[in-house]
Amino acid sequence: MLGSGSMGGAIIDGLLSDGFQPDQITVTTQSEGSAAKWRAKKVISLAAETEPTANASAVTGANLVLVAVKPAYVVQVLKEAAENLLPDALIISVAAGITTAAMEAVVPESVSVIRAMPNTPSVIGLGMTGIAAGSRASAAALDVAEQLFGKVGKTLVLPENQIDALSTISGSGPAYVFYLVEQLVEASENLGFDKQTATLLVAETFRGASEYLVASGREAAELRAQVTSPNGTTMRAIAELEKLELAKGFEIALNAALTRARELAAG
Ligand SMILES: NC(=O)c1ccc[n+]([C@@H]2O[C@H](COP(=O)([O-])OP(=O)(O)OC[C@H]3O[C@@H](n4cnc5c(N)ncnc54)[C@H](OP(=O)(O)O)[C@@H]3O)[C@@H](O)[C@H]2O)c1
């Protein structure tokens, strides 16, 4: 794994809890400090600041190469690694905005590339990852990517031209949920609850409602109707929320995120 910070770390934790041995995995980091943290977990780690050839050394003999550096460094680390890649290596990048074509251009033609867009709940095995094949990736390669991200949550294979749209929903989505939680906590504090109690009430309500939605297989509108008695308190609250036109707000927000994703991809 080239670059192994928060997202890379979540994937490795998923692999380790699935029975992978730490010494089956080699990671690179920029700093020696980050590499030392991996070494403490018995994962083989090389820091670019102390070993300029770290990224090239790490991919030597690897069938699967995960790229989890920040988008700005993806092409650079792949160029560093290119000569040492196995001819049939599979590269899976989680970097936002960097296309498979941009990556394919800097690695040997026999190497295939896949793009994945996970999200932070992957850290606790509840991630949602979009997966898109590059022009040279086979069905078997896609299968490897699905199995890998399946260890840290659910997966969805989709065409690459939809992956930026997916990133505005499930990639950025945890931030929208945290934002809604913050707002509801603030409103709860105004009703006299301290922050800790308000956070407990709100977080458990979000968790319970989300799990109920998924477990029941029913539509959100149906479950909402179940808690909304005619002329009751919830109905009065929902009537106020409807005035805020949240669907329109989310549409604007998703379009803004999509525009930004395209700006980032264009460099
Ligand atoms: N976080 C998310 O929710 C999320 C979701 C989907 C996709 N992603 C994608 O995941 C990628 C990583 O994001 P992140 O949040 O995990 O970032 P991060 O925590 O900053 O991790 C970046 C990692 O790259 C290492 N690094 C930097 N330069 C390097 C180099 N030249 N060679 C080798 N390693 C190098 C860093 O090492 P040091 O620790 O020493 O600095 C660190 O381990 C991004 O491309 C992002 O688009 C993130």
The ligand as an ORCA input file, in Angstrom:
! r2SCAN-3c Opt
* xyz 0 1
  N     -10.548     10.011      4.338
  C     -11.626      9.743      3.568
  O     -12.788      9.827      3.963
  C     -11.425      9.267      2.159
  C     -12.518      8.718      1.480
  C     -12.314      8.257      0.178
  C     -11.084      8.383     -0.413
  N     -10.044      8.948      0.270
  C      -8.764      9.092     -0.419
  O      -7.769      8.446      0.360
  C      -6.523      9.064      0.080
  C      -5.800      9.254      1.384
  O      -6.577     10.076      2.244
  P      -6.367     10.034      3.817
  O      -7.483     10.787      4.407
  O      -6.101      8.636      4.256
  O      -4.988     10.884      3.927
  P      -3.857     10.802      5.026
  O      -4.395     10.306      6.320
  O      -3.138     12.109      5.005
  O      -2.853      9.670      4.460
  C      -1.953      9.909      3.415
  C      -0.834      8.890      3.541
  O       0.081      9.085      2.460
  C       1.405      9.095      2.999
  N       2.293      9.781      2.054
  C       2.386     11.092      1.739
  N       3.324     11.289      0.781
  C       3.829     10.056      0.488
  C       4.832      9.577     -0.412
  N       5.513     10.411     -1.221
  N       5.086      8.262     -0.448
  C       4.421      7.395      0.351
  N       3.471      7.773      1.219
  C       3.184      9.091      1.291
  C       1.238      9.752      4.344
  O       2.364      9.541      5.182
  P       2.553     10.382      6.549
  O       1.582      9.784      7.536
  O       3.952     10.136      6.956
  O       2.262     11.808      6.208
  C      -0.011      9.020      4.826
  O       0.343      7.717      5.277
  C      -6.805     10.381     -0.634
  O      -6.380     10.259     -1.984
  C      -8.305     10.533     -0.558
  O      -8.845     11.112     -1.741
  C     -10.185      9.377      1.553
*
